[in-house]
């Protein structure tokens, strides 16, 4: 991410420099008409215009390079460069055109852009237009790149050969490329989160489903009514865990799934498992990443009962902490060596243990930032306490309206 951020800063600065040169002359001509208003110097006005125009082009580009996003971005990019016409291409075809001359220049674009697509370098070439009234006499092609190489080209048209246009078009193309790289990063992050959720589901399905069904089967003859209730809990829990929509859930929904999980675990372990819930009602509507608490509870049950015949107590608490909801999951079990815990959080899973902890920790850091990773207190024979903090008001989180 730091490399992309550095590229974004560099490209933005270059865009200001290049586009400022192009736009400075325009604003200077308008200076006389606005002398009675304090609108800043020509350079300040050019900088504001550049930033505003770039802000119009950025949102569609952050969705990737498609015909629709190119169409929305082409006009602001043309305004940014101040060219007679501009078009955006992918690797094989024109995606969008803004300005005059499309009727008799459109077919020539693939040939103009071919060398740039192949070499990844900007070019300035004459259009050889046969129409004496056409202002598109010279074309600059600049590459649009992403993580996988050259994705397309930006083609800017002018009335004559211009070194300024070459530099400006190249820098604007670099800025566009940064937006496309950020779009790829967003898609990559989304795929990563989806993969992590699939990994959690895969972790749930093998041993938990088998053990739950075995526990339910043990009650079929001795207590049919309880077996029926457990089957309903099992159906609701698996339906929630394997749902296919939404990256977030409310704390209330997550706690309901945890109650179902604990009901099934209780059927298996009986009196050995004791659970205490301490939930502040005001945090129940808070949104948090889907399926991020159940793995913490499962970890507490697993390690709390490991090598212990007398059983264990698991305490789940959720409290209001101003701008955050704080959730803790604590057990009085065997605990873990801190050095081993650090290895688990680094993604190293000795014997396949700790997958849930590292998965949830990574997801929270991705969604909320590094400062919101799990805080874990543990020691050999000292049990384990896991604390997670969830900001109440984030994109996708809808606080209750005030009355």
Secondary structure, 3 states (H helix, E strand, C coil): CHHHHHHHHHHHHHHHHHHHHHHHHHHHHHHHHHCCCCCCCHHHHHHHHHHHHHHHHHHHHCCCCCHHHHHHHHHHHHHHHCCCEEEEECCCCEEEEEECCHHHHHHHHHHHHHHHHHHCCCEEEECCCCCCCCCCCEEEEEEEEECCEEEEEEEEEECCCCHHHHHHHHHHHHHHHHHHHHHHHHHHHHHHHHHHHHHHHHHHHHHHHHHHHHHHHCCCCCCHHHHHHHHHHHHHHHHHHCCCCCCEEEHHHHHHHHHHHHHHHHHHHHHHEEEEEEECHHHCCCEEECCCCHHHHHHHHHHHHCCCCCCEEEEEEEEEECCEEEEEEEECCCCCCHHHHHHHHCCCCHHHCCHHHHHHHHHHHHHHCHHHCCEEEECCCCCEEEEEEEECCCCCCCCCCCC
